[in-house]
Structure formats: structure tokens, C-alpha cells
Amino acid sequence: HRRDKSILDVEGNYLTSEKSNIGFVRFIAMVSNCIEYLSHKYGLSFYEVIKECSKELIRKGFS
């Protein structure tokens, strides 16, 4: 999370600064666009991509 905030040049806590809120929206849009891209690339629905990513993260030991 800190790395992502650093990449997006966002400081502060969410909901407490305008810059931080804008960064959060940018991050969510970026993730959404990546999922949408994978959805079209592999012919899966948006939610199927999320489900498959979740399975892979669990397999790799993330929770």
C-alpha cells in the first residue's frame, strides 16, 4: 500500500486530504482498467478475472 501511494505521489490518509482521495480514485481506476483488459484478452467476465486472481493469490500464500 505504501509503495502504491509512493508511485502515485499520494500522501496522507484517505478521506482526510483531497490529494489522497484523488490518488485513491486513480489507483482504483488503474486496477479496474487492468481487470477489464484481462477480461477482454481472455474472454472472461470482470468477476471471473477477479475470482481467478484471488485463487492465484491464495495459491501463492497471500490472504
Residue frames as a rotation matrix with the C-alpha (Angstrom) as fourth column:
HIS 1
0.570 0.822 0.000 0.00
0.822 -0.570 0.000 0.00
0.000 0.000 -1.000 0.00
ARG 2
0.486 -0.460 -0.743 2.77
0.123 -0.806 0.579 2.43
-0.866 -0.373 -0.335 0.86
ARG 3
-0.609 -0.720 0.333 4.61
0.394 0.089 0.915 1.58
-0.688 0.688 0.229 -2.34
ASP 4
-0.146 0.653 0.743 1.45
0.980 -0.006 0.198 2.24
0.134 0.757 -0.639 -4.38
LYS 5
0.801 0.435 -0.411 0.95
0.521 -0.845 0.123 5.58
-0.294 -0.313 -0.903 -2.64
SER 6
0.030 -0.885 -0.464 4.56
0.092 -0.459 0.883 6.47
-0.995 -0.070 0.067 -3.35
ILE 7
-0.639 -0.239 0.731 4.24
0.692 0.238 0.682 5.58
-0.337 0.941 0.013 -7.05
LEU 8
0.146 0.821 0.552 1.08
0.917 -0.322 0.235 7.68
0.371 0.472 -0.800 -7.33
ASP 9
-0.770 -0.527 0.361 2.70
0.331 -0.812 -0.481 10.53
0.546 -0.251 0.799 -5.34
VAL 10
0.303 0.921 0.244 -0.12
-0.052 -0.239 0.970 10.46
0.951 -0.307 -0.024 -2.77
GLU 11
-0.827 -0.557 -0.080 0.41
0.088 0.013 -0.996 11.42
0.556 -0.830 0.039 0.85
GLY 12
-0.622 0.564 0.543 -1.85
-0.783 -0.474 -0.403 11.39
0.030 -0.676 0.736 3.87
ASN 13
-0.781 0.444 0.439 -4.79
0.166 0.825 -0.539 9.29
-0.602 -0.348 -0.718 4.95
TYR 14
-0.716 0.609 0.341 -7.80
0.486 0.084 0.870 8.58
0.501 0.788 -0.357 2.82
LEU 15
0.280 0.960 -0.005 -10.78
0.804 -0.231 0.548 10.83
0.525 -0.157 -0.836 3.37
THR 16
0.450 -0.129 -0.884 -8.62
0.684 -0.586 0.434 13.46
-0.574 -0.800 -0.175 5.05
SER 17
-0.321 -0.552 -0.770 -6.92
-0.142 -0.776 0.615 15.10
-0.936 0.306 0.171 2.10
GLU 18
0.648 0.606 -0.462 -8.08
-0.489 -0.136 -0.862 15.92
-0.585 0.784 0.208 -1.40
LYS 19
-0.011 -0.750 -0.662 -4.79
-0.990 0.101 -0.098 14.79
0.141 0.654 -0.743 -2.95
SER 20
-0.808 -0.278 0.520 -5.01
-0.430 0.881 -0.197 11.44
-0.404 -0.382 -0.831 -1.18
ASN 21
0.073 0.932 0.356 -8.60
-0.087 0.362 -0.928 10.92
-0.994 0.037 0.108 -2.30
ILE 22
0.604 0.079 -0.793 -7.70
-0.763 -0.231 -0.604 11.70
-0.231 0.970 -0.079 -5.91
GLY 23
-0.457 -0.859 -0.229 -4.82
-0.883 0.469 0.005 9.23
0.103 0.204 -0.973 -5.71
PHE 24
-0.585 0.324 0.743 -7.13
-0.191 0.836 -0.515 6.55
-0.788 -0.444 -0.427 -4.36
VAL 25
0.554 0.821 -0.134 -9.56
-0.274 0.028 -0.961 7.08
-0.786 0.570 0.240 -7.24
ARG 26
0.284 -0.545 -0.789 -6.67
-0.955 -0.089 -0.282 6.88
0.083 0.834 -0.546 -9.71
PHE 27
-0.736 -0.598 0.318 -5.45
-0.644 0.763 -0.058 3.64
-0.208 -0.248 -0.946 -8.15
ILE 28
-0.192 0.759 0.622 -8.91
-0.031 0.629 -0.777 2.06
-0.981 -0.169 -0.097 -8.26
ALA 29
0.689 0.421 -0.590 -9.34
-0.550 -0.227 -0.804 3.16
-0.472 0.878 0.075 -11.88
MET 30
-0.162 -0.849 -0.503 -5.97
-0.980 0.197 -0.016 1.63
0.113 0.490 -0.864 -12.76
VAL 31
-0.781 -0.078 0.620 -6.87
-0.297 0.919 -0.259 -1.69
-0.549 -0.386 -0.741 -11.15
SER 32
0.224 0.958 0.180 -10.28
-0.095 0.205 -0.974 -1.66
-0.970 0.201 0.137 -12.82
ASN 33
0.533 -0.092 -0.841 -8.71
-0.826 -0.271 -0.494 -0.99
-0.183 0.958 -0.220 -16.23
CYS 34
-0.596 -0.799 -0.083 -6.25
-0.803 0.590 0.084 -3.86
-0.018 0.116 -0.993 -15.76
ILE 35
-0.541 0.483 0.688 -9.06
-0.021 0.810 -0.586 -6.25
-0.840 -0.332 -0.428 -14.86
GLU 36
0.543 0.773 -0.329 -11.11
-0.315 -0.176 -0.933 -5.04
-0.778 0.610 0.148 -17.84
TYR 37
0.087 -0.619 -0.781 -8.12
-0.996 -0.052 -0.069 -5.57
0.002 0.784 -0.621 -20.14
LEU 38
-0.858 -0.433 0.278 -7.59
-0.460 0.887 -0.038 -9.13
-0.230 -0.161 -0.960 -18.87
SER 39
-0.106 0.922 0.373 -11.31
-0.094 0.364 -0.927 -9.76
-0.990 -0.133 0.048 -19.20
HIS 40
0.682 0.350 -0.642 -11.24
-0.611 -0.210 -0.763 -8.91
-0.402 0.913 0.071 -22.90
LYS 41
-0.199 -0.881 -0.429 -7.91
-0.978 0.207 0.029 -10.64
0.064 0.425 -0.903 -23.52
TYR 42
-0.954 -0.246 0.170 -9.02
-0.275 0.944 -0.179 -13.98
-0.117 -0.218 -0.969 -22.07
GLY 43
-0.498 0.829 -0.254 -12.74
-0.255 0.140 0.957 -13.80
0.829 0.542 0.142 -22.85
LEU 44
-0.522 0.290 -0.802 -13.76
0.805 0.478 -0.351 -13.87
0.281 -0.829 -0.483 -19.20
SER 45
0.597 0.720 0.353 -16.19
0.467 -0.670 0.577 -11.71
0.652 -0.179 -0.736 -17.30
PHE 46
0.101 -0.502 0.859 -14.89
-0.512 -0.766 -0.388 -8.98
0.853 -0.400 -0.335 -15.00
TYR 47
0.490 0.193 0.850 -15.82
-0.870 0.171 0.463 -11.08
-0.056 -0.966 0.252 -11.96
GLU 48
0.977 -0.211 -0.040 -14.27
0.202 0.965 -0.166 -14.26
0.073 0.154 0.985 -13.39
VAL 49
0.231 -0.933 0.275 -10.95
0.140 -0.248 -0.959 -12.40
0.963 0.260 0.073 -13.70
ILE 50
0.057 -0.154 0.986 -11.21
-0.874 -0.486 -0.025 -11.28
0.483 -0.860 -0.162 -10.06
LYS 51
0.847 0.333 0.414 -12.05
-0.498 0.769 0.401 -14.83
-0.185 -0.546 0.817 -8.98
GLU 52
0.800 -0.590 -0.110 -9.08
0.424 0.684 -0.593 -16.29
0.425 0.428 0.797 -10.87
CYS 53
0.016 -0.802 0.597 -6.72
-0.222 -0.585 -0.780 -13.64
0.975 -0.120 -0.187 -9.50
SER 54
0.336 0.195 0.921 -7.95
-0.928 -0.099 0.359 -14.38
0.161 -0.976 0.147 -5.98
LYS 55
0.998 0.027 0.063 -7.35
-0.034 0.993 0.114 -18.11
-0.060 -0.116 0.991 -6.48
GLU 56
0.471 -0.880 0.055 -3.83
0.391 0.153 -0.908 -17.42
0.791 0.449 0.416 -7.69
LEU 57
-0.023 -0.450 0.893 -3.04
-0.630 -0.687 -0.362 -15.16
0.776 -0.571 -0.268 -4.75
ILE 58
0.662 0.317 0.679 -4.28
-0.737 0.443 0.511 -17.81
-0.139 -0.839 0.526 -2.33
ARG 59
0.929 -0.354 -0.103 -2.14
0.295 0.881 -0.369 -20.45
0.222 0.313 0.924 -4.10
LYS 60
0.157 -0.925 0.347 0.89
0.215 -0.311 -0.926 -18.18
0.964 0.220 0.150 -3.73
GLY 61
-0.281 -0.285 -0.916 0.29
0.895 0.267 -0.358 -17.77
0.346 -0.921 0.180 0.00
PHE 62
-0.943 0.045 0.329 -1.35
-0.116 -0.973 -0.199 -14.35
0.312 -0.225 0.923 0.16
SER 63
-0.406 0.864 -0.298 -4.57
0.913 0.397 -0.093 -13.78
0.038 -0.310 -0.950 2.03
